[in-house]
Amino acid sequence: MIAITTELLISWILLHLIYKEKLSILGFNLSKRKLILVISGFFLPLIYLAILQLSIATVVGNPFIKNEQYALARFASTTWFIIKGVLVEELLFRGALLYIIIRKWNLVAGLCFSALGFGIYHWFSYGVIGQPVRMITVLLSTGLMGLLFAQSFYKAKTIWMPIAIHFGYNFTSMVIFSMEKNTGSQLFIKKFIVDPIHPEGILPLLLLILYYIGFPVLCYLFLRSIKTQTPHSV
C-alpha cells in the first residue's frame, strides 16, 4: 500500500505542477459507458484464457481438477497480491506519466514509453538480467501487453481499463488455472504432473501461437471497436 500511495501522491504532484490537473483526469470516475467497457475488459482475458487452457488440457489429456486443499484465506491473499501488483504497475506505466507524455508529445511516444518501460521492468521482476534470449522474449511479450494496456487507457479514457484487463489476465492465469510458479497451486490444478499426450504435427505450433499471440490479437481487435471520445484531454 505504501508504493501505491506514493505513486498516487507523485502523480498528483506531477499533474498539478505541469498541467494544473487533478488525479481525476486519469479517469477514476466512471460513466455508465466506461463502466461497461471496464467490465468487458476484465472478462475478455478471463473468457479467452479459460477457453484456451481448457482446450490445451483436452488436447494433452491432462484436465484441470479442483484443488481440494484450496482455502478461502489463500484465495484472498493471492488475489490481494495480484491487485497490489497490478495497481503499482498500472499507476507507473499507464498513469500520470503516460498522460503527460501523450499530451506533451503524442500517442506514439506514449505507447513506446509504455511498451519499453513495461518490458524492461519485467526483466527485473522476472529475474532475467544477463540472459539475452530470455530478456528479448520478455521484452517482446510484456512490451506488447504494455502497448495494448496503454492503448486501452487512451481509447477508453480511464485508467480503470488497463487495470481491468491486466487484473483479469493475471487473476485468470494465476488464481483460476495456477499457471504462476510463484503463487503455487490455486483454484484448479492439472490432474497429472506430466501430460499423458504429446500432440504432433501442426497442432502444437497452433497452440503455441494462440498461447502467446492469440490474446494480444483479440485485445487489439477489442480496442479497435472502441470509439475514441474527445472530452478527455489526452
N, C-alpha and C positions, 0 to 999 in steps of 0.2 A: 504493500500500500504506500510505502514511503516513496518508491520510484514513481508510481502513478501520480501521487500528489505533487511531487517535484516537477514532473512533466507538465501537469496542468498549470502550475504556477509559472514555469518558464514560458509556456505557450501564451498565457495571459499577458505576461510582461512583453514578449516579442510583438504580439498583435497590437497591444496598446501603444508601444513605443513607435512602431513602424507605420501602422495604419489607423491608429486610434479606434481599433475594433475590439469587440468583446469576444469571449470564447464562443458565444452563440453563433458567430459567423461560420463556425465549423459544422453547423447543422445539428446541434444537440437536440433542438426542439423539432419534433416530428409532426408533419401534417399527415392526414389520412393517407394520401398518395405515397408519401415517403415511408410510412409505417408498413404499407403493403409491400413496397419494394424491399425493405429491410427483412421482413418475414420471408419473402421469396428468396432473398439472398441466403438466409440460413438454411432453408430446405433444399436449395439447389445442390450443394455438395452432399448433404445427407442422403438424398434420393439417389444421386449418381453413384456415390461410393457404396451404398447398400446394394444396388443392382450389380455393380462391378465385383465387389467382394463375394457376394453370393454366387455369382456366375463362375468366378475363378474357383471357388470352393467346390462347385459341382463338377467342373471340368477335371480337377485334380483328385476328385474323390475324397475330399477332406472337409466335411461340413462343419459349420460353426455350431457349437452347443453352448447352452447356458452355463456360466461359471457358478456352480453351486456354492462355492466358497465366498462368493462376492457379497460384500456388506454395504449397507447404505452409507456408512461413515467413509468408506473408501471411495464410493461414488462421489460424495460431496467434496472430499479433499482433492480428488483428481480434477473434478470439474472446476473447482475454485482455482487450482493450479493453472488450468488452461485459460480461464478467464483473465487471470492476472497477466499471464504471458502475452495473450492477445492484446489486451489493453496497453501494455507497455510498448509493444511493437507498433501498434497502430497509431498511438499518440506520437511516437517518434517519427515514423515514416509516412503516415497519412494525415498528420495533424497540422499544426501551425506552420511547420517548415515547408510542407508541400503546398499549403495555401499561399505562403509568401513567395515561393519560387514560381508558381504558376502565375500569380498576379504580377510579380516583378519582371519576369521574363516571358515564359509561355508554357503551354501544356507539355510540349515535348521535353523541355528542361525538367519539368516536374516529374514526368514519367521516368526519365533517365535517372534522376536522383532517387526515386523510389525503388526502381529495379536494382540499380547498382548498390545502393545503400543496404537494401534488404538482403541481397545476395551476399555481400561482404560480411554483414552482421552474422549471417549463419555460418560463415567459416569458423567463427569463434564459438558460437553456441553448439555447433556440431563437432567441434574439435578436429578440424581437418587441415589446419595450418601446417604447411610443409609437405602436403600430399597433393601434388599438382593435378592428377587426374580427378580426384575427389573434389578438389577446390573448383575445378571447371564445371563438374557435374552439379555441385551445389549452387554455384553462381548462376548457372543456366536455369535450373529447376526452381529455386526460390526467387531468383531475379524475375523470372516470368510471372510468378504469382504476385510479386511485389508490384510489377507493372499493372497487372489486372486489378489489384486492390486499389491502386492509385486511380485507375480509370473509373472504378466503381464510385469512388469518392467524388470525382469530377462530374460524372453523369448524374448521380442521384442527389448531389449537393448536400450530403450528410456523411459525417464520419462513421455513423452507425452502420452504413452499408458495408464498407470493408471489414468492420468489426464482425458483422453478422456472417459474412462469407467465410472469413478467417476462422471464427469460432465454430461455425458449422462443419468446416473441413476437419479441424483438429479434434473436435468432440466426437465426430463420427469415426475417424480413424483410430483415435487413442482410447476412447471410452467404450464405444459400442463394439468395435472389432479388435481391440487390443493389439494394434499394429505398431505401437511405440514401445521399444525395449525399456526406456527409462521409467515408464509408468507401469510396466508389467501387465499381468493378466487382469482384464477388467470384466465387462458385462458378458461378452461372448468370446469363446476361445475355440481354436481348432481342435477337432476330435483326436487327430493324430499328430505327433511331433513331426513326422516326415510324411509328405504327401504320398499316398499309395499309387497314384497315377502320374506319369510324366508324359504329357502330351507332346507329340512330334509334329513336324511339318510347319505350316504357316500359322497355326493356332497360337503357339507360344509367343511368336512375334506380334501377332494381333493383340494379344492380351497385354503384352509389354507396352505397346503403343497406347492402348486405352488407359493403362495404369498411369503413364507419365504425361501423355498429351491430351487424352480424352477430356478431362475436366477443364484444363485451360481453354480448349476449343469451345466447349459448352458454355463456359463462363463468358468468353468473348462474344459469343452469339447472343447470350442473355443481355449483356451490357449494350450491345448494338441496338437491341429492341427498346432501350430506354431513351426517351426523347429528352435531350438536354434542355433545361429551362433557364431562363435568364435572371431571375431575381437575385440569385447568389452572386456575389462579387467575383468569384472565380469563374 
